[in-house]
Every structure is written in structure tokens, then in C-alpha cells.
Amino acid sequence: MKINWKSITLEELAGYLSEELRKRGIDITLVGGACVTIYSKNRYQSYDLDFVTYDDLNTIKKVLKDYGFEQHAKNFAIRSVHG
């Protein structure tokens, strides 16, 4: 699936990442401000996704790297937004 990083919504990105990580056996749960944004239909806006998991961070890093993310301190960001 080709992702248009310029137009993907927070909800779409959360769903996409959740599904892709689950396909790789990583169980994650979305928490924090993004949940409020999604359930309030953008009345309150968050600009990041916070996930919790019991899975190994090194495994998650490998998966996220495959999808174009790189680590910056404790966060991950997409390498390029050239959609």
C-alpha cells in the first residue's frame, strides 16, 4: 500500500500502523491525545500518535524502519513526506 504522507489523517495513520504492526505479531494500543482527537472528530487536536506495547523496542524499530520511519531520541518520524 502506497501511503500519501501529505494527506493521511491521524486516524488513518493510527489504523494503518496498528494493523501493520499486528501483522508482524506486535500488539500495540493507541493512547493519549490522538485518541481524544479521533473520538472528538478533531474538536481537540493532537499531532502525534502514542502507543503502548509489551513488545521489544528493537523489534518495533525494525518494523517501523521498513515503513520509512526513523528514530529521533524516543520518537519515530517518517523519513520523507514526498508521498
N, CA, C and O atoms as CSV, one atom per row, in Angstrom:
chain,resi,resn,atom,element,x,y,z
A,1,MET,N,N,0.839,-1.182,0.000
A,1,MET,CA,C,0.000,0.000,0.000
A,1,MET,C,C,0.884,1.245,0.000
A,1,MET,O,O,1.740,1.406,0.870
A,2,LYS,N,N,0.676,2.104,-0.959
A,2,LYS,CA,C,1.415,3.361,-1.044
A,2,LYS,C,C,0.698,4.404,-0.185
A,2,LYS,O,O,-0.496,4.647,-0.360
A,3,ILE,N,N,1.424,5.009,0.731
A,3,ILE,CA,C,0.847,5.995,1.636
A,3,ILE,C,C,1.161,7.393,1.137
A,3,ILE,O,O,2.309,7.693,0.808
A,4,ASN,N,N,0.159,8.244,1.081
A,4,ASN,CA,C,0.375,9.650,0.784
A,4,ASN,C,C,0.560,10.354,2.124
A,4,ASN,O,O,-0.418,10.723,2.776
A,5,TRP,N,N,1.805,10.539,2.532
A,5,TRP,CA,C,2.120,11.094,3.848
A,5,TRP,C,C,1.633,12.532,4.007
A,5,TRP,O,O,1.471,13.008,5.131
A,6,LYS,N,N,1.399,13.223,2.899
A,6,LYS,CA,C,0.941,14.615,2.981
A,6,LYS,C,C,-0.544,14.731,3.302
A,6,LYS,O,O,-0.985,15.745,3.844
A,7,SER,N,N,-1.316,13.701,2.972
A,7,SER,CA,C,-2.761,13.819,3.155
A,7,SER,C,C,-3.369,12.806,4.124
A,7,SER,O,O,-4.568,12.871,4.393
A,8,ILE,N,N,-2.584,11.881,4.651
A,8,ILE,CA,C,-3.131,10.871,5.559
A,8,ILE,C,C,-3.603,11.550,6.853
A,8,ILE,O,O,-2.933,12.435,7.386
A,9,THR,N,N,-4.747,11.124,7.333
A,9,THR,CA,C,-5.263,11.680,8.586
A,9,THR,C,C,-4.624,10.956,9.764
A,9,THR,O,O,-4.052,9.876,9.611
A,10,LEU,N,N,-4.728,11.555,10.917
A,10,LEU,CA,C,-4.209,10.945,12.138
A,10,LEU,C,C,-4.884,9.590,12.372
A,10,LEU,O,O,-4.221,8.614,12.723
A,11,GLU,N,N,-6.185,9.538,12.179
A,11,GLU,CA,C,-6.927,8.298,12.378
A,11,GLU,C,C,-6.491,7.225,11.385
A,11,GLU,O,O,-6.316,6.067,11.765
A,12,GLU,N,N,-6.317,7.593,10.128
A,12,GLU,CA,C,-5.861,6.634,9.118
A,12,GLU,C,C,-4.471,6.114,9.431
A,12,GLU,O,O,-4.205,4.920,9.297
A,13,LEU,N,N,-3.582,7.008,9.848
A,13,LEU,CA,C,-2.224,6.596,10.182
A,13,LEU,C,C,-2.205,5.668,11.385
A,13,LEU,O,O,-1.486,4.669,11.389
A,14,ALA,N,N,-2.982,5.988,12.396
A,14,ALA,CA,C,-3.057,5.123,13.583
A,14,ALA,C,C,-3.549,3.731,13.198
A,14,ALA,O,O,-2.991,2.725,13.636
A,15,GLY,N,N,-4.590,3.676,12.382
A,15,GLY,CA,C,-5.130,2.393,11.945
A,15,GLY,C,C,-4.144,1.616,11.092
A,15,GLY,O,O,-3.989,0.406,11.257
A,16,TYR,N,N,-3.479,2.309,10.182
A,16,TYR,CA,C,-2.502,1.673,9.304
A,16,TYR,C,C,-1.350,1.081,10.112
A,16,TYR,O,O,-1.000,-0.087,9.940
A,17,LEU,N,N,-0.767,1.887,10.990
A,17,LEU,CA,C,0.364,1.399,11.786
A,17,LEU,C,C,-0.056,0.260,12.703
A,17,LEU,O,O,0.670,-0.724,12.844
A,18,SER,N,N,-1.216,0.385,13.323
A,18,SER,CA,C,-1.709,-0.676,14.207
A,18,SER,C,C,-1.841,-1.991,13.455
A,18,SER,O,O,-1.398,-3.039,13.925
A,19,GLU,N,N,-2.451,-1.921,12.289
A,19,GLU,CA,C,-2.663,-3.133,11.501
A,19,GLU,C,C,-1.348,-3.735,11.014
A,19,GLU,O,O,-1.153,-4.948,11.090
A,20,GLU,N,N,-0.454,-2.897,10.520
A,20,GLU,CA,C,0.818,-3.405,10.014
A,20,GLU,C,C,1.665,-4.020,11.127
A,20,GLU,O,O,2.304,-5.050,10.916
A,21,LEU,N,N,1.678,-3.408,12.295
A,21,LEU,CA,C,2.433,-3.973,13.416
A,21,LEU,C,C,1.794,-5.274,13.893
A,21,LEU,O,O,2.500,-6.220,14.240
A,22,ARG,N,N,0.470,-5.328,13.912
A,22,ARG,CA,C,-0.207,-6.563,14.319
A,22,ARG,C,C,0.081,-7.697,13.338
A,22,ARG,O,O,0.215,-8.851,13.744
A,23,LYS,N,N,0.177,-7.372,12.051
A,23,LYS,CA,C,0.528,-8.392,11.048
A,23,LYS,C,C,1.890,-9.001,11.344
A,23,LYS,O,O,2.149,-10.151,10.991
A,24,ARG,N,N,2.749,-8.244,11.983
A,24,ARG,CA,C,4.100,-8.711,12.330
A,24,ARG,C,C,4.155,-9.274,13.748
A,24,ARG,O,O,5.236,-9.548,14.268
A,25,GLY,N,N,2.989,-9.447,14.372
A,25,GLY,CA,C,2.938,-10.065,15.696
A,25,GLY,C,C,3.166,-9.113,16.844
A,25,GLY,O,O,3.404,-9.550,17.970
A,26,ILE,N,N,3.097,-7.810,16.583
A,26,ILE,CA,C,3.313,-6.807,17.629
A,26,ILE,C,C,1.958,-6.243,18.045
A,26,ILE,O,O,1.247,-5.656,17.229
A,27,ASP,N,N,1.608,-6.422,19.300
A,27,ASP,CA,C,0.336,-5.947,19.829
A,27,ASP,C,C,0.539,-4.558,20.431
A,27,ASP,O,O,1.296,-4.406,21.389
A,28,ILE,N,N,-0.127,-3.547,19.881
A,28,ILE,CA,C,0.006,-2.184,20.374
A,28,ILE,C,C,-1.372,-1.590,20.635
A,28,ILE,O,O,-2.372,-2.040,20.077
A,29,THR,N,N,-1.407,-0.588,21.480
A,29,THR,CA,C,-2.642,0.121,21.802
A,29,THR,C,C,-2.396,1.617,21.697
A,29,THR,O,O,-1.439,2.139,22.270
A,30,LEU,N,N,-3.257,2.301,20.968
A,30,LEU,CA,C,-3.177,3.746,20.851
A,30,LEU,C,C,-3.687,4.375,22.145
A,30,LEU,O,O,-4.740,3.992,22.655
A,31,VAL,N,N,-2.940,5.338,22.669
A,31,VAL,CA,C,-3.319,6.038,23.898
A,31,VAL,C,C,-3.085,7.540,23.703
A,31,VAL,O,O,-2.550,7.957,22.676
A,32,GLY,N,N,-3.475,8.328,24.664
A,32,GLY,CA,C,-3.118,9.743,24.675
A,32,GLY,C,C,-3.998,10.631,23.821
A,32,GLY,O,O,-5.148,10.312,23.517
A,33,GLY,N,N,-3.415,11.754,23.447
A,33,GLY,CA,C,-4.143,12.812,22.761
A,33,GLY,C,C,-4.738,12.411,21.433
A,33,GLY,O,O,-5.793,12.922,21.056
A,34,ALA,N,N,-4.093,11.508,20.709
A,34,ALA,CA,C,-4.642,11.080,19.420
A,34,ALA,C,C,-5.995,10.407,19.599
A,34,ALA,O,O,-6.864,10.530,18.735
A,35,CYS,N,N,-6.185,9.700,20.704
A,35,CYS,CA,C,-7.489,9.085,20.987
A,35,CYS,C,C,-8.552,10.164,21.131
A,35,CYS,O,O,-9.661,10.027,20.615
A,36,VAL,N,N,-8.211,11.226,21.828
A,36,VAL,CA,C,-9.152,12.338,22.011
A,36,VAL,C,C,-9.470,12.977,20.662
A,36,VAL,O,O,-10.629,13.281,20.379
A,37,THR,N,N,-8.451,13.182,19.831
A,37,THR,CA,C,-8.662,13.762,18.508
A,37,THR,C,C,-9.618,12.907,17.689
A,37,THR,O,O,-10.556,13.428,17.086
A,38,ILE,N,N,-9.388,11.605,17.663
A,38,ILE,CA,C,-10.214,10.700,16.860
A,38,ILE,C,C,-11.650,10.671,17.373
A,38,ILE,O,O,-12.592,10.804,16.593
A,39,TYR,N,N,-11.818,10.499,18.680
A,39,TYR,CA,C,-13.166,10.360,19.223
A,39,TYR,C,C,-13.924,11.675,19.319
A,39,TYR,O,O,-15.151,11.666,19.415
A,40,SER,N,N,-13.233,12.792,19.297
A,40,SER,CA,C,-13.921,14.089,19.315
A,40,SER,C,C,-14.124,14.645,17.904
A,40,SER,O,O,-14.584,15.774,17.732
A,41,LYS,N,N,-13.773,13.834,16.895
A,41,LYS,CA,C,-13.880,14.251,15.490
A,41,LYS,C,C,-13.129,15.557,15.250
A,41,LYS,O,O,-13.644,16.490,14.634
A,42,ASN,N,N,-11.900,15.594,15.752
A,42,ASN,CA,C,-10.952,16.707,15.579
A,42,ASN,C,C,-11.312,17.975,16.347
A,42,ASN,O,O,-10.738,19.032,16.088
A,43,ARG,N,N,-12.237,17.889,17.273
A,43,ARG,CA,C,-12.548,19.072,18.088
A,43,ARG,C,C,-11.337,19.459,18.936
A,43,ARG,O,O,-11.063,20.642,19.140
A,44,TYR,N,N,-10.626,18.461,19.421
A,44,TYR,CA,C,-9.361,18.657,20.134
A,44,TYR,C,C,-8.287,18.020,19.271
A,44,TYR,O,O,-8.441,16.879,18.836
A,45,GLN,N,N,-7.210,18.733,19.020
A,45,GLN,CA,C,-6.241,18.264,18.050
A,45,GLN,C,C,-4.916,17.840,18.678
A,45,GLN,O,O,-4.308,18.583,19.448
A,46,SER,N,N,-4.489,16.643,18.336
A,46,SER,CA,C,-3.167,16.142,18.678
A,46,SER,C,C,-2.424,15.953,17.362
A,46,SER,O,O,-3.040,15.714,16.324
A,47,TYR,N,N,-1.123,16.059,17.408
A,47,TYR,CA,C,-0.335,15.947,16.179
A,47,TYR,C,C,0.650,14.789,16.223
A,47,TYR,O,O,1.583,14.729,15.423
A,48,ASP,N,N,0.439,13.863,17.166
A,48,ASP,CA,C,1.306,12.698,17.236
A,48,ASP,C,C,0.493,11.496,17.676
A,48,ASP,O,O,-0.655,11.622,18.101
A,49,LEU,N,N,1.107,10.336,17.567
A,49,LEU,CA,C,0.488,9.090,17.995
A,49,LEU,C,C,1.306,8.510,19.130
A,49,LEU,O,O,2.528,8.399,19.031
A,50,ASP,N,N,0.641,8.145,20.194
A,50,ASP,CA,C,1.292,7.494,21.326
A,50,ASP,C,C,0.738,6.079,21.420
A,50,ASP,O,O,-0.471,5.874,21.524
A,51,PHE,N,N,1.637,5.116,21.384
A,51,PHE,CA,C,1.255,3.715,21.501
A,51,PHE,C,C,1.935,3.111,22.721
A,51,PHE,O,O,3.035,3.514,23.099
A,52,VAL,N,N,1.269,2.147,23.325
A,52,VAL,CA,C,1.908,1.348,24.379
A,52,VAL,C,C,1.945,-0.092,23.907
A,52,VAL,O,O,1.077,-0.547,23.162
A,53,THR,N,N,2.985,-0.806,24.365
A,53,THR,CA,C,3.160,-2.206,23.991
A,53,THR,C,C,4.058,-2.891,25.006
A,53,THR,O,O,4.824,-2.246,25.720
A,54,TYR,N,N,3.947,-4.196,25.052
A,54,TYR,CA,C,4.868,-5.003,25.843
A,54,TYR,C,C,5.968,-5.584,24.968
A,54,TYR,O,O,6.895,-6.224,25.465
A,55,ASP,N,N,5.863,-5.360,23.666
A,55,ASP,CA,C,6.825,-5.942,22.734
A,55,ASP,C,C,8.167,-5.221,22.796
A,55,ASP,O,O,8.266,-4.088,23.267
A,56,ASP,N,N,9.190,-5.909,22.309
A,56,ASP,CA,C,10.562,-5.424,22.339
A,56,ASP,C,C,10.747,-4.219,21.411
A,56,ASP,O,O,10.336,-4.260,20.251
A,57,LEU,N,N,11.357,-3.159,21.915
A,57,LEU,CA,C,11.568,-1.941,21.135
A,57,LEU,C,C,12.412,-2.201,19.899
A,57,LEU,O,O,12.153,-1.605,18.853
A,58,ASN,N,N,13.400,-3.058,19.980
A,58,ASN,CA,C,14.245,-3.350,18.811
A,58,ASN,C,C,13.436,-3.979,17.679
A,58,ASN,O,O,13.689,-3.698,16.507
A,59,THR,N,N,12.476,-4.818,18.018
A,59,THR,CA,C,11.604,-5.418,17.010
A,59,THR,C,C,10.743,-4.344,16.363
A,59,THR,O,O,10.568,-4.329,15.145
A,60,ILE,N,N,10.212,-3.455,17.176
A,60,ILE,CA,C,9.366,-2.377,16.669
A,60,ILE,C,C,10.179,-1.444,15.769
A,60,ILE,O,O,9.689,-1.006,14.728
A,61,LYS,N,N,11.399,-1.143,16.160
A,61,LYS,CA,C,12.276,-0.282,15.347
A,61,LYS,C,C,12.456,-0.862,13.954
A,61,LYS,O,O,12.383,-0.136,12.963
A,62,LYS,N,N,12.693,-2.173,13.873
A,62,LYS,CA,C,12.905,-2.829,12.578
A,62,LYS,C,C,11.666,-2.704,11.696
A,62,LYS,O,O,11.772,-2.412,10.505
A,63,VAL,N,N,10.510,-2.923,12.276
A,63,VAL,CA,C,9.268,-2.834,11.510
A,63,VAL,C,C,9.028,-1.407,11.036
A,63,VAL,O,O,8.714,-1.185,9.867
A,64,LEU,N,N,9.175,-0.442,11.936
A,64,LEU,CA,C,8.943,0.952,11.556
A,64,LEU,C,C,9.935,1.416,10.493
A,64,LEU,O,O,9.583,2.202,9.613
A,65,LYS,N,N,11.156,0.938,10.571
A,65,LYS,CA,C,12.154,1.283,9.551
A,65,LYS,C,C,11.716,0.779,8.184
A,65,LYS,O,O,11.894,1.465,7.178
A,66,ASP,N,N,11.142,-0.422,8.149
A,66,ASP,CA,C,10.635,-0.979,6.892
A,66,ASP,C,C,9.558,-0.098,6.266
A,66,ASP,O,O,9.383,-0.099,5.047
A,67,TYR,N,N,8.844,0.643,7.086
A,67,TYR,CA,C,7.768,1.511,6.604
A,67,TYR,C,C,8.207,2.954,6.433
A,67,TYR,O,O,7.373,3.834,6.219
A,68,GLY,N,N,9.510,3.208,6.524
A,68,GLY,CA,C,10.020,4.543,6.235
A,68,GLY,C,C,10.196,5.459,7.429
A,68,GLY,O,O,10.398,6.661,7.255
A,69,PHE,N,N,10.126,4.923,8.634
A,69,PHE,CA,C,10.305,5.737,9.824
A,69,PHE,C,C,11.738,5.633,10.331
A,69,PHE,O,O,12.401,4.611,10.152
A,70,GLU,N,N,12.196,6.682,10.952
A,70,GLU,CA,C,13.496,6.638,11.623
A,70,GLU,C,C,13.334,7.192,13.033
A,70,GLU,O,O,12.437,7.988,13.313
A,71,GLN,N,N,14.218,6.754,13.898
A,71,GLN,CA,C,14.129,7.134,15.301
A,71,GLN,C,C,14.876,8.441,15.556
A,71,GLN,O,O,15.989,8.649,15.073
A,72,HIS,N,N,14.234,9.309,16.327
A,72,HIS,CA,C,14.813,10.564,16.796
A,72,HIS,C,C,14.576,10.611,18.301
A,72,HIS,O,O,13.459,10.867,18.751
A,73,ALA,N,N,15.630,10.364,19.078
A,73,ALA,CA,C,15.501,10.254,20.548
A,73,ALA,C,C,14.491,9.146,20.848
A,73,ALA,O,O,14.686,8.008,20.422
A,74,LYS,N,N,13.420,9.459,21.571
A,74,LYS,CA,C,12.445,8.426,21.918
A,74,LYS,C,C,11.278,8.375,20.939
A,74,LYS,O,O,10.332,7.614,21.147
A,75,ASN,N,N,11.330,9.166,19.885
A,75,ASN,CA,C,10.246,9.257,18.917
A,75,ASN,C,C,10.647,8.672,17.569
A,75,ASN,O,O,11.829,8.493,17.273
A,76,PHE,N,N,9.631,8.378,16.761
A,76,PHE,CA,C,9.838,7.932,15.392
A,76,PHE,C,C,9.136,8.894,14.459
A,76,PHE,O,O,8.032,9.355,14.751
A,77,ALA,N,N,9.767,9.199,13.341
A,77,ALA,CA,C,9.171,10.102,12.354
A,77,ALA,C,C,9.419,9.534,10.969
A,77,ALA,O,O,10.395,8.819,10.742
A,78,ILE,N,N,8.535,9.858,10.055
A,78,ILE,CA,C,8.692,9.389,8.684
A,78,ILE,C,C,9.912,10.062,8.056
A,78,ILE,O,O,10.129,11.260,8.239
A,79,ARG,N,N,10.693,9.299,7.327
A,79,ARG,CA,C,11.909,9.824,6.704
A,79,ARG,C,C,11.616,10.919,5.700
A,79,ARG,O,O,12.344,11.909,5.633
A,80,SER,N,N,10.567,10.756,4.925
A,80,SER,CA,C,10.280,11.693,3.849
A,80,SER,C,C,8.772,11.869,3.725
A,80,SER,O,O,8.010,10.928,3.947
A,81,VAL,N,N,8.355,13.045,3.377
A,81,VAL,CA,C,6.930,13.273,3.141
A,81,VAL,C,C,6.697,13.589,1.672
A,81,VAL,O,O,5.890,14.454,1.331
A,82,HIS,N,N,7.402,12.888,0.818
A,82,HIS,CA,C,7.266,13.099,-0.619
A,82,HIS,C,C,6.186,12.227,-1.226
A,82,HIS,O,O,6.138,12.034,-2.441
A,83,GLY,N,N,5.287,11.680,-0.342
A,83,GLY,CA,C,4.094,10.957,-0.726
A,83,GLY,C,C,4.209,10.078,-1.881
A,83,GLY,O,O,3.234,9.432,-2.265
